[in-house]
């Protein structure tokens, strides 16, 4: 009985690992929304605060 529980847990962890590697929609857009210099998220289409000299 304990062996079945252990194997079920290991199978569940393998499935989670497989799904964790899948790239979900929107990940690339979020990565592009970050500033290349300071790595902060930019809001809107304007320049980042670090480029304006206010941060």
N, CA, C and O of each residue as an XYZ file, in Angstrom:
220
protein
N       0.827     -1.195      0.000
C       0.000      0.000      0.000
C       0.867      1.253      0.000
O       0.588      2.210     -0.722
N       1.927      1.242      0.818
C       2.802      2.410      0.888
C       3.551      2.581     -0.433
O       3.784      3.705     -0.879
N       3.928      1.458     -1.060
C       4.621      1.544     -2.349
C       3.738      2.178     -3.422
O       4.229      2.943     -4.252
N       2.453      1.872     -3.415
C       1.532      2.480     -4.370
C       1.467      3.989     -4.157
O       1.455      4.754     -5.121
N       1.424      4.409     -2.924
C       1.378      5.839     -2.621
C       2.669      6.532     -3.068
O       2.627      7.644     -3.595
N       3.797      5.888     -2.862
C       5.079      6.461     -3.270
C       5.143      6.575     -4.793
O       5.560      7.607     -5.316
N       4.735      5.531     -5.504
C       4.757      5.572     -6.970
C       3.776      6.599     -7.515
O       4.069      7.278     -8.499
N       2.618      6.717     -6.885
C       1.646      7.722     -7.323
C       2.213      9.127     -7.118
O       2.048      9.992     -7.978
N       2.871      9.356     -6.000
C       3.487     10.658     -5.726
C       4.583     10.957     -6.739
O       4.663     12.075     -7.248
N       5.429      9.972     -7.040
C       6.503     10.180     -8.013
C       5.946     10.455     -9.408
O       6.475     11.301    -10.130
N       4.892      9.755     -9.789
C       4.261      9.998    -11.087
C       3.674     11.408    -11.139
O       3.778     12.093    -12.156
N       3.067     11.827    -10.052
C       2.502     13.181     -9.972
C       3.605     14.227    -10.097
O       3.415     15.235    -10.779
N       4.740     14.015     -9.461
C       5.859     14.956     -9.538
C       6.443     15.006    -10.952
O       6.855     16.072    -11.411
N       6.482     13.874    -11.637
C       6.978     13.849    -13.018
C       6.045     14.644    -13.927
O       6.499     15.409    -14.778
N       4.737     14.459    -13.743
C       3.770     15.203    -14.551
C       3.891     16.697    -14.282
O       3.835     17.492    -15.220
N       4.055     17.094    -13.037
C       4.241     18.514    -12.722
C       5.511     19.056    -13.359
O       5.521     20.184    -13.852
N       6.569     18.278    -13.356
C       7.816     18.702    -13.984
C       7.677     18.891    -15.478
O       8.257     19.814    -16.051
N       6.908     18.018    -16.111
C       6.694     18.134    -17.557
C       5.890     19.394    -17.864
O       6.244     20.146    -18.772
N       4.822     19.629    -17.124
C       4.001     20.816    -17.367
C       4.726     22.095    -16.964
O       4.431     23.159    -17.509
N       5.643     22.020    -16.047
C       6.387     23.204    -15.640
C       7.323     23.715    -16.704
O       7.689     24.891    -16.693
N       7.724     22.847    -17.636
C       8.630     23.258    -18.703
C       7.906     23.870    -19.889
O       8.539     24.459    -20.765
N       6.596     23.740    -19.928
C       5.824     24.291    -21.034
C       5.794     25.813    -20.897
O       5.565     26.345    -19.811
N       6.026     26.494    -22.002
C       5.953     27.960    -21.987
C       4.487     28.349    -22.158
O       3.846     27.983    -23.142
N       3.981     29.077    -21.209
C       2.597     29.503    -21.269
C       2.471     30.765    -22.109
O       3.426     31.537    -22.198
N       1.309     30.997    -22.733
C       1.128     32.186    -23.568
C       1.319     33.469    -22.749
O       0.879     33.566    -21.603
N       1.978     34.435    -23.360
C       2.181     35.717    -22.700
C       3.525     35.862    -22.018
O       3.863     36.964    -21.586
N       4.307     34.800    -21.902
C       5.605     34.880    -21.226
C       6.566     35.771    -21.998
O       7.314     36.542    -21.397
N       6.555     35.675    -23.315
C       7.475     36.479    -24.122
C       7.112     37.956    -24.037
O       7.992     38.815    -23.995
N       5.833     38.245    -24.013
C       5.396     39.640    -23.922
C       5.780     40.248    -22.582
O       6.146     41.421    -22.513
N       5.699     39.459    -21.521
C       6.110     39.952    -20.208
C       7.608     40.203    -20.159
O       8.052     41.169    -19.538
N       8.387     39.356    -20.799
C       9.834     39.538    -20.815
C      10.210     40.793    -21.591
O      11.166     41.481    -21.234
N       9.465     41.097    -22.650
C       9.748     42.295    -23.436
C       9.286     43.562    -22.739
O       9.704     44.653    -23.126
N       8.445     43.456    -21.735
C       7.948     44.626    -21.025
C       8.939     45.127    -19.978
O       8.704     46.157    -19.347
N      10.032     44.415    -19.792
C      11.035     44.834    -18.816
C      12.060     45.744    -19.466
O      12.376     45.600    -20.647
N      12.574     46.677    -18.690
C      13.643     47.568    -19.139
C      14.936     46.764    -19.242
O      15.228     45.929    -18.385
N      15.705     47.024    -20.297
C      16.949     46.289    -20.501
C      18.041     46.736    -19.533
O      18.941     45.958    -19.218
N      17.973     47.982    -19.057
C      19.016     48.510    -18.172
C      18.786     48.133    -16.706
O      19.659     47.558    -16.056
N      17.587     48.470    -16.193
C      17.342     48.300    -14.749
C      16.494     47.077    -14.421
O      16.325     46.745    -13.248
N      15.957     46.399    -15.440
C      15.171     45.167    -15.265
C      13.843     45.394    -14.551
O      13.258     44.454    -14.013
N      13.366     46.637    -14.545
C      12.045     46.930    -13.990
C      11.002     46.823    -15.093
O      11.323     46.952    -16.275
N       9.748     46.585    -14.704
C       8.669     46.540    -15.674
C       8.316     47.951    -16.111
O       8.170     48.855    -15.288
N       8.180     48.129    -17.442
C       7.756     49.414    -17.980
C       6.246     49.413    -18.080
O       5.653     48.411    -18.478
N       5.621     50.511    -17.729
C       4.176     50.650    -17.824
C       3.894     51.607    -18.973
O       4.392     52.733    -18.986
N       3.106     51.168    -19.921
C       2.812     51.999    -21.082
C       3.870     51.835    -22.150
O       4.691     50.918    -22.109
N       3.830     52.756    -23.119
C       4.750     52.659    -24.253
C       5.923     53.606    -24.137
O       6.836     53.550    -24.960
N       5.927     54.457    -23.158
C       6.993     55.437    -23.003
C       8.281     54.821    -22.480
O       8.353     53.622    -22.207
N       9.295     55.664    -22.346
C      10.586     55.155    -21.839
C      10.516     54.821    -20.350
O       9.603     55.245    -19.641
N      11.484     54.063    -19.906
C      11.561     53.673    -18.502
C      11.972     54.878    -17.659
O      12.498     55.864    -18.176
N      11.726     54.779    -16.365
C      12.083     55.856    -15.446
C      13.600     56.061    -15.417
O      14.069     57.192    -15.290
N      14.356     54.988    -15.532
C      15.815     55.119    -15.484
C      16.348     55.854    -16.715
O      17.393     56.502    -16.648
N      15.642     55.756    -17.823
C      16.059     56.470    -19.035
C      15.694     57.941    -18.971
O      16.334     58.771    -19.618
N      14.667     58.270    -18.195
C      14.263     59.661    -18.029
C      15.151     60.394    -17.036
O      15.213     61.623    -17.040
N      15.840     59.639    -16.185
C      16.691     60.252    -15.169
C      15.959     60.585    -13.893
O      16.442     61.394    -13.101
N      14.794     59.976    -13.669
C      14.016     60.254    -12.472
C      14.119     59.146    -11.447
O      13.596     59.298    -10.343
N      14.762     58.055    -11.757
C      14.778     56.918    -10.855
C      16.086     56.720    -10.283
O      16.281     55.796     -9.493
